[in-house]
Amino acid sequence: MNQLTALRPLAELGREDAAAVRCVLFDIDDTITEDGLLLEESYAALWALRRAGIAAVPVTGRPAGWCDLIARQWPVAGVVGENGAFAYYMKNGRLERFFHPAAPEAGATRRRLEALGVEALAAFPGLRLAKDQPYRLFDLALDFAEEAPDLGLETAEKVKNFCEAAGTRAKVSSIHVNAWFGDYDKLSMAELFLSGILGIDVGRDSRSVMYFGDSPNDEPMFGRFPLACGVANVRRYVSMMHSLPAFVTERPFGYGFAEGCSVVLSFIAKN
C-alpha cells in the first residue's frame, strides 16, 4: 500500500468515534483558508462546533499578534501559536496566556533568529521574511510561498535543513519555513492546553480529539491523534512526511475542514 492509498476517506469515520469527539484542533493556513482568505464555510463550521459544545482550538505557526486577536474574536476555546511556543485563551473576559516550559527567553531568542534570518536570505535568493515576522515572539518565519514568487517545496526543504544546521528546530508549512530554538512543537503545547485548560487527558482519551491539517508541520499531530484528518490538499506533501493522517477529506482547504466538521456534527445530532 502506498502513502496515498493509506489515507482513508473521511466517510469511513465510525459513528462511535465521531460521537465521542469533544475537541477539534486545526491548523490555519490552507486548512481553513484558501489563497490566504478565511473561508465563510470554515468560520461557519467553527460556530457550529461551538453551538454543539465542542471546543475548537487552532494550532498554528502564526504569530503572537495574530493569536491575540484570534483568542479574543474567533469562536474558539483558545489558540496555540508559533508552532507551540505559547497558548492564548479567554477566561472571565480577560486574555490569558502561558508559554511552553521549553520556550527560551523571548528577547534573546529574537536576536539569534534575526541573525539567522539575515544568513538565510543571503543563502537563498528570492527567500524573504514573512510579513507577519514583526508580530512574532519566538520564531523565524521564512516565506517561500505565501507571496510571489513561489520558490517551491524543494527550496523549502533546503531552507529547513539550513536552519536545522544552525541549531534550530524547523518545519515546512504550506507557505513558510518556521525555525525556533527550544524543544517544543505543536503537539507538546497542544497536549498541555488540552490537559491544563480543557481537562482532556490525551493519554487516556486521545480519541476524543480530532485534528485537521494540511502540511508537513502537522506531522506531530497526525502521528499522535488516531482521528487526525488531512484536508484534500495534504496529498501534495505525502512524499515529505513519515506520519500521515488517518483520514482525508474529499475537498481541499477550508471546504474540506467544513466537510469534516459536518461529518462529526451529523453523528452528534443523531445521538
N, C-alpha and C positions, 0 to 999 in steps of 0.2 A: 504493500500500500504506500503510495507516495504522499507527500505532505498535503497536497491539495485535496486528495480524496479522504484524508484523515479528518478534515473539517466536516462535522455533521451539520446538516440543515437544522436551523432552529426549530423547525416544525417537529423535530424528534424530541424536543424537550418534554419530559413527562409531566403529567398533571400534578403529581405529588411534589415533584421538585419545584415547579413553578409556584405552587400554592404556598410553599414554605419560605419563599423569598421575603426577607424583612428589610433588606438594604440593597440599593443599586448603586454601585460605584462606576464611574465612567471617565474616560479621557475626554478632552475638549476638542482639540484641533483635528478635523477630518473624522471625528467620531460623532459629534453633534453639530458640526458646521459643514459647510461646503463653500469652497473658494473664500474662506475666511469669514463667512457670514453665519451667524447663529440662525438656524432654520426655525420657521414657525412650528413645524412638526415636532422638533426637538423640545422647544420650550413648552409647547402644549403637553408633551409627554411628561415633563418634569412636574407640571401642575397636576396631572392625572395621578402620578405616583404619590404626590403629597396628599391629595384627597383620599387616596386609598390607605394612607397611613404607612407607606413605605418610604424610608429615609433615602434621599438621593444625595450623593457626595461626589463632586468632581475630583479627580485625582490627576493633576496636570503638571506640565512643565512650565506653565505660565507664571508670571512674576508676582511678587507680594502685592504690588499696586493693584493688579487686576483682581487678586484674591480678596482684597479688602472689599471691593465693590461686589464681587460675586457672593460673598458671605452675607452682605447686607441686603442685596437687592434680588437675588435669584431665589426661587422656592426650593432651597436645598438645606440639608441639615448641617452643612459645613463644607469646607474645601481644603484639600491637601495640595500644596503648591510647591513650585520649584523642585519637582521630582522628589518630594518627600522631606524637604528641609523643615517644613512647618505645617500647621493646620490652623485655620481660622474658622470661627463659628460664632453665632449669636446666642446669647444667654441673658434672659431678663432685660432685653432691649439694649444690651451692650455687646460690642465686638470683643470676643475673647480670642486669644491666640496662644499657642505653645509651640516650641521649637523641638526638633528632634534632638535627643541627648547627644548624638554623634555629630551634630552640626557645629562647625567651628565658629569662632567669634567673627561677626559679620564684617567689621571694618577691615580686619587683617586679611580675610579671605578675598574681599573685593579687590584689594591691591594686588594680590597674587594673580587673580583671574584677569584683571586688566592687563597685566604684563603678558600673560599667556595669550590674550586676545590679540595684542599687537603682533606677537610672533606668528599666530595662526593666519592672520590677514596677510602677512608678508609671505608666508609659505604657500598660500592657496589664492592665486589671482581670481578675483570675482567674488570671493567669500566676503561677507560683511557681518557686522554686529547686528543682531536683531533690533528692530526699532523699539522693542519694549525693554531693552537692556537697562536703561536708567531707572526702571522701577523694580529691579531685582536686588535681593539681599545676598544670596548665597551661591548663585551660579552664573555661568557664562553661556549665553545663547548665541550661537553662530548660525546665521541664516544662509541656508543653501537652496531653499525652495519657496519660502513664504512670499518673497518678492522676486521679480525678474532680475537677472536670468536664473533659471533653474539649473543648478550645477550637476544634478543627478545623484543617484544613490552611491555610485562608485566613488565619487568625490567625497560624499558624506562619510562613507566608511573610512576613507583615508584621513579625514579630519578627526574622526573619533579616535583612530589609532594614534594620531599625533598628540591629542590631548591626554590620552592614557599614558603615553610615553613620558609626559611631563608630570605624571603622578596623580592625575585626577581620575575620578570615575567619569564615564561619558556614555551617553546614549544617543541613538539616532531616532528622531521622531519623523513625522511626515514632512516637516518644514525646517527643523533646526537640529543642530548637534548641540546638546547640552552637556556642559562639563562642570564638575564641582569637586571640592575637597571635603572628604568626610565619608564615613562608612554607613551610608543610608541610601534608600531608594524609595520609589513609590510604595512598594509593598510594606516595608518596615513601618513607615509612618501611617499608612492606611490601617495596619493592624493596631497600632497604638490608638488611633482615633476610634476605631470600631470598639475596642475594649474599654477605653477610658471614658469616652463620651457617649457612645451608643449602647454600651453594655452587651456587646456581642463578642463572645469568646470564639474566635475563629478556629482555635484548636479543636474545640468540641463541635462547632456548629458552622463549618465552612460552607455548607450548602444553603445557609440562609442568606448568603451574599452572592449577587450576580455582578459580574464586571463586564463592561463594554469597552473595547479599544480598537485600534486600527494599525499599530506600527510597532517596530522593534522595542521602543522604550516601554511598551506594555508587557513585555515578556515576563517579568517577575510576577505580575498579576495573573497572566494567563496560566503560568505554571502552578500557582497557589490555589486558585478557586476552581472547583470542579464544574461550576456553571458559567465559566468565562465564555464570552461570546465576542467574536470579531464582527464588525460591520463589513460588508462585502469587499470594500477596498483593501482589507487586510491581505487579500490574496496577492497583492503586489509585492509583499515583503516576506512571504513564507520561506523563501530560499535563504533569507538572512537570519532566520530565527530557529532556535532549538526548542523553545516552548511555545506551542500553538494553543489557541483557544479550543475548547471542546466543541463549540458551535459557531456557525457563521450565518448571518442574515442574508436574505435574498437581495436586499437593496443596499447601496453604499451610503456612506456619510451619515448625516443626521436622519435621513429617511430610514436607514437601517436601524438606528437607535430607536426611533419611534416605533418601528415594526417590532423590535424586541420587547419594548415596554408593553406594547399592546398585547403580545402573546402572554406575558406574565399577568397582566391585569385581567385578561379574559378568563384565566383559570381562577383567579381570586374571586371574580364576580360570580362564578358558578358554585363557590363554596359557602 
